[in-house]
Amino acid sequence: MAVNISNRKPNVKNIRSHALNATKKKQKLNLVVVRDVNGKKYRLSAKELRSLKKDQKVSA
């Protein structure tokens, strides 16, 4: 089981029809599962993973 370490929340917005009806829509995160050196699984967003790779805190 992967541990969820991301603190980010999904975006919530309204979808508007031509009659101006408002319907809530959730835009969920792109969560990926990453293993560390010891084999433990972590779940974090692809955006966070990309920034960690850019800062070279995690290897590919």
Secondary structure, 3 states (H helix, E strand, C coil): CCEECCCCCCEEEEEECCCCCEEEEEECCCEEEEECCCCCEEEEEHHHHHHHHHCCCCCC
